[in-house]
Amino acid sequence: MSEFFVLKPEEGIRFGTKWAYADDLPPINLGTSKKCPVCGKGVSGLEWLPPRRIKLSRYKSTWWGDFVWGAGFLLLVSAHFKQVYEQENLQGITNFSEPVEVLKAGTKKMADLSVEPPVYHLIDIVWNGANQDDVASEVIYKHPEQIRCSFCRVGGGRLSQSGIVIEEGSWTGADIFTPRAGPVEIMVSKRFKQVAEAYDLKNRWLIPAEKYAYDETRPGLWYINDQ
Ligand SMILES: [Zn+2]
């Protein structure tokens, strides 16, 4: 069994109809990105600062998952997930935000809903929870000569890779983390997967990391490598 998994929305569908996704609503205040400790360059998206207000795309409770995906932020998680995470002593989340404010759900205003949506928190996770083994992952960069830092490997333009293999000994023990130099933002441990399945956490897809392949020329950029 795989040791690490890529966390994605169910069936890889971020903006679908089975599960609600979130749109961030103005005013949207952005902070800074995380920085590589070696070269000082940005290695993440910009932090989303308060006030954090969202619209959920759907208004029925059966559409509200434990993981709420969207654009412009990493991931929202339910209070139920937070409780499970803490109870099971999982590691890797550096911050659960104050609850985000849900202003709308689908076509409805909050006052018109018969059931209130779950409390959702924005999470932040450890960067460099493990390092990608670029050779074993068969990474091909477009401009390898433009990689200015051998630590974060930002700037080379990723063309393809056949999977994500973690460098032996580089895993810090985090159960949810961003891998250094990987093509994804969120990876999780085997234990995280077991917990997610045991509690049936909603709107997730856990893809074995070594099968998560990347190809810049494909429409969706990534695919499952079953070879
Ligand atoms: Zn760097």
Boltz pocket constraint, residues with backbone or C-beta under 6 A from the ligand:
constraints:
  - pocket:
      binder: B
      contacts: [[A, 36], [A, 37], [A, 38], [A, 39], [A, 40], [A, 41], [A, 149], [A, 150], [A, 151], [A, 152], [A, 153], [A, 154]]
      max_distance: 6.0
